Amino acid sequence: MYGWIGALYAMVLIILRFFPIWILATILSGFGTSTMIYSLRSIHLPNTLCIGVAIFFRFIPEYKEYLSAIREGLKARNMGISIFKPIHSLEIYLVPMLYKAFES
């Protein structure tokens, strides 16, 4: 019993720690790529890091669309995530996401 409570507590802590990063990513994905590169260069970051970060934030909205399409497909197949099968739950999202990423 204490193992489940500890695991749930750890998951909540992870979500709370990553929540500000998710908010920041959502805000930054609204800016253009060139704007982000310019602003990162103005704080004297290396050029390769500026381009990598800008490209990362550029593709966040596309991956959100991929996740919503995967979620709709899972609803149509009457499948869902379960805390009792965490590997299976990760797999049903991760495999289609990787397929869609390498498809284009």
KEGU-354587 format. One record per residue (C-alpha): residue number from 1; residue in one letter; chain; x, y, z. Coordinates in Angstrom, 3 decimals, decimal comma, padded with zeros to 6 digits. Example, Ala and Ser with C-alpha at 12.3 -4.5 7.8 and 13.67 -1.06 7.14 Angstrom:
<nuvexs>
[nuvex 1; "A"; "A"; [012,300; -004,500; 007,800]]
[nuvex 2; "S"; "A"; [013,670; -001,060; 007,140]]
</nuvexs>
This chain:
<nuvexs>
[nuvex 1; "M"; "A"; [000,000; 000,000; 000,000]]
[nuvex 2; "Y"; "A"; [002,776; 002,442; 000,899]]
[nuvex 3; "G"; "A"; [004,516; 001,688; -002,394]]
[nuvex 4; "W"; "A"; [001,527; 002,926; -004,397]]
[nuvex 5; "I"; "A"; [001,208; 006,065; -002,297]]
[nuvex 6; "G"; "A"; [004,918; 006,761; -002,690]]
[nuvex 7; "A"; "A"; [004,750; 006,195; -006,445]]
[nuvex 8; "L"; "A"; [001,757; 008,508; -006,831]]
[nuvex 9; "Y"; "A"; [003,470; 011,118; -004,668]]
[nuvex 10; "A"; "A"; [006,606; 010,921; -006,844]]
[nuvex 11; "M"; "A"; [004,528; 011,278; -010,024]]
[nuvex 12; "V"; "A"; [002,764; 014,353; -008,646]]
[nuvex 13; "L"; "A"; [006,110; 015,899; -007,723]]
[nuvex 14; "I"; "A"; [007,466; 015,267; -011,226]]
[nuvex 15; "I"; "A"; [004,390; 016,842; -012,801]]
[nuvex 16; "L"; "A"; [004,623; 019,876; -010,518]]
[nuvex 17; "R"; "A"; [008,313; 020,336; -011,299]]
[nuvex 18; "F"; "A"; [007,777; 020,150; -015,054]]
[nuvex 19; "F"; "A"; [004,639; 022,316; -015,084]]
[nuvex 20; "P"; "A"; [006,526; 025,646; -015,348]]
[nuvex 21; "I"; "A"; [008,546; 024,236; -018,240]]
[nuvex 22; "W"; "A"; [005,332; 023,194; -020,027]]
[nuvex 23; "I"; "A"; [003,890; 026,680; -019,510]]
[nuvex 24; "L"; "A"; [007,092; 028,267; -020,840]]
[nuvex 25; "A"; "A"; [007,100; 025,938; -023,838]]
[nuvex 26; "T"; "A"; [003,499; 026,839; -024,630]]
[nuvex 27; "I"; "A"; [004,259; 030,544; -024,482]]
[nuvex 28; "L"; "A"; [007,460; 030,291; -026,521]]
[nuvex 29; "S"; "A"; [005,858; 028,164; -029,208]]
[nuvex 30; "G"; "A"; [003,751; 031,186; -030,147]]
[nuvex 31; "F"; "A"; [006,805; 033,176; -031,252]]
[nuvex 32; "G"; "A"; [008,437; 032,854; -034,647]]
[nuvex 33; "T"; "A"; [011,642; 030,890; -035,111]]
[nuvex 34; "S"; "A"; [013,676; 033,893; -036,234]]
[nuvex 35; "T"; "A"; [012,478; 035,922; -033,239]]
[nuvex 36; "M"; "A"; [013,604; 033,217; -030,846]]
[nuvex 37; "I"; "A"; [016,980; 032,836; -032,557]]
[nuvex 38; "Y"; "A"; [017,552; 036,599; -032,440]]
[nuvex 39; "S"; "A"; [016,625; 036,857; -028,764]]
[nuvex 40; "L"; "A"; [018,827; 033,890; -027,816]]
[nuvex 41; "R"; "A"; [021,748; 035,334; -029,802]]
[nuvex 42; "S"; "A"; [021,307; 038,665; -028,023]]
[nuvex 43; "I"; "A"; [022,089; 036,956; -024,700]]
[nuvex 44; "H"; "A"; [025,275; 035,543; -026,295]]
[nuvex 45; "L"; "A"; [024,361; 031,872; -026,472]]
[nuvex 46; "P"; "A"; [026,178; 029,674; -029,007]]
[nuvex 47; "N"; "A"; [024,615; 029,661; -032,471]]
[nuvex 48; "T"; "A"; [024,056; 025,876; -032,487]]
[nuvex 49; "L"; "A"; [022,182; 026,071; -029,179]]
[nuvex 50; "C"; "A"; [020,048; 028,979; -030,424]]
[nuvex 51; "I"; "A"; [019,001; 027,079; -033,543]]
[nuvex 52; "G"; "A"; [018,335; 023,849; -031,625]]
[nuvex 53; "V"; "A"; [016,145; 025,547; -029,025]]
[nuvex 54; "A"; "A"; [014,230; 027,509; -031,662]]
[nuvex 55; "I"; "A"; [013,547; 024,374; -033,722]]
[nuvex 56; "F"; "A"; [012,453; 022,498; -030,590]]
[nuvex 57; "F"; "A"; [009,890; 025,162; -029,706]]
[nuvex 58; "R"; "A"; [008,781; 025,400; -033,341]]
[nuvex 59; "F"; "A"; [007,636; 021,767; -033,380]]
[nuvex 60; "I"; "A"; [005,780; 021,729; -030,050]]
[nuvex 61; "P"; "A"; [002,399; 022,664; -031,637]]
[nuvex 62; "E"; "A"; [002,802; 019,891; -034,224]]
[nuvex 63; "Y"; "A"; [003,453; 017,310; -031,539]]
[nuvex 64; "K"; "A"; [000,385; 018,538; -029,654]]
[nuvex 65; "E"; "A"; [-001,635; 017,865; -032,807]]
[nuvex 66; "Y"; "A"; [-000,035; 014,422; -033,092]]
[nuvex 67; "L"; "A"; [-001,020; 013,646; -029,500]]
[nuvex 68; "S"; "A"; [-004,605; 014,728; -030,060]]
[nuvex 69; "A"; "A"; [-004,813; 012,549; -033,196]]
[nuvex 70; "I"; "A"; [-003,390; 009,600; -031,252]]
[nuvex 71; "R"; "A"; [-005,873; 010,233; -028,424]]
[nuvex 72; "E"; "A"; [-008,778; 010,241; -030,896]]
[nuvex 73; "G"; "A"; [-007,543; 006,991; -032,429]]
[nuvex 74; "L"; "A"; [-007,336; 005,391; -029,002]]
[nuvex 75; "K"; "A"; [-010,880; 006,491; -028,208]]
[nuvex 76; "A"; "A"; [-012,094; 004,981; -031,494]]
[nuvex 77; "R"; "A"; [-010,397; 001,687; -030,588]]
[nuvex 78; "N"; "A"; [-011,742; 001,868; -027,020]]
[nuvex 79; "M"; "A"; [-008,227; 001,880; -025,568]]
[nuvex 80; "G"; "A"; [-006,912; 004,031; -022,762]]
[nuvex 81; "I"; "A"; [-004,108; 004,477; -020,306]]
[nuvex 82; "S"; "A"; [-004,000; 002,571; -017,058]]
[nuvex 83; "I"; "A"; [-001,861; 003,124; -013,972]]
[nuvex 84; "F"; "A"; [-001,757; -000,644; -013,532]]
[nuvex 85; "K"; "A"; [-000,016; -001,086; -016,922]]
[nuvex 86; "P"; "A"; [002,398; 001,862; -017,173]]
[nuvex 87; "I"; "A"; [004,601; 000,332; -019,888]]
[nuvex 88; "H"; "A"; [001,596; -000,426; -022,094]]
[nuvex 89; "S"; "A"; [000,223; 003,075; -021,502]]
[nuvex 90; "L"; "A"; [003,534; 004,619; -022,553]]
[nuvex 91; "E"; "A"; [003,755; 002,309; -025,546]]
[nuvex 92; "I"; "A"; [000,339; 003,183; -026,972]]
[nuvex 93; "Y"; "A"; [001,374; 006,851; -027,121]]
[nuvex 94; "L"; "A"; [005,083; 006,518; -027,885]]
[nuvex 95; "V"; "A"; [004,957; 004,145; -030,858]]
[nuvex 96; "P"; "A"; [002,491; 006,221; -032,943]]
[nuvex 97; "M"; "A"; [004,360; 009,395; -031,961]]
[nuvex 98; "L"; "A"; [007,655; 007,982; -033,232]]
[nuvex 99; "Y"; "A"; [005,986; 006,729; -036,391]]
[nuvex 100; "K"; "A"; [004,492; 010,147; -037,122]]
[nuvex 101; "A"; "A"; [007,810; 011,876; -036,374]]
[nuvex 102; "F"; "A"; [009,714; 009,707; -038,864]]
[nuvex 103; "E"; "A"; [006,907; 009,685; -041,418]]
[nuvex 104; "S"; "A"; [007,490; 013,194; -042,747]]
</nuvexs>
